[in-house]
Amino acid sequence: MPSPVVLSVRRLDVYRLAIELVADLAAIAELLARVDRDLASQLRRAATSVPLNLAEAMRRTGRDRGHLLGIALGSAAEAQAVIDVGRALGLIGDEQWQALDHKLDRVCAMLYRLRG
């Protein structure tokens, strides 16, 4: 039986973009913390969950890989919801929201394709 293909996660565009988003969303979390510390914490956890679960998924196979990619996808969607809340509260401007939303959409699309 051949061994499963294990991809280096750092070679994946989705991983690099997810890491970039961790930094972008950390700045947003600082703004949110002034109004709602819990929401800021939720954003930090969701943002970091994406690359962490993606990295773990790339070392797994079969259902385990799909499950972890699904968690990463859910975390990216959760981060999108938090930036929507930040925008609704007037803490995130339209231009900044649009840039973040676009990056998160790209991450979600890439994760969905990886998940198969």
Summary of the structure (lengths in Angstrom):
residues: 116
radius of gyration: 14.9
end to end distance: 22.1
largest distance: 56.2
contacts: 356
relative contact order: 0.17
helix: 81%
strand: 0%
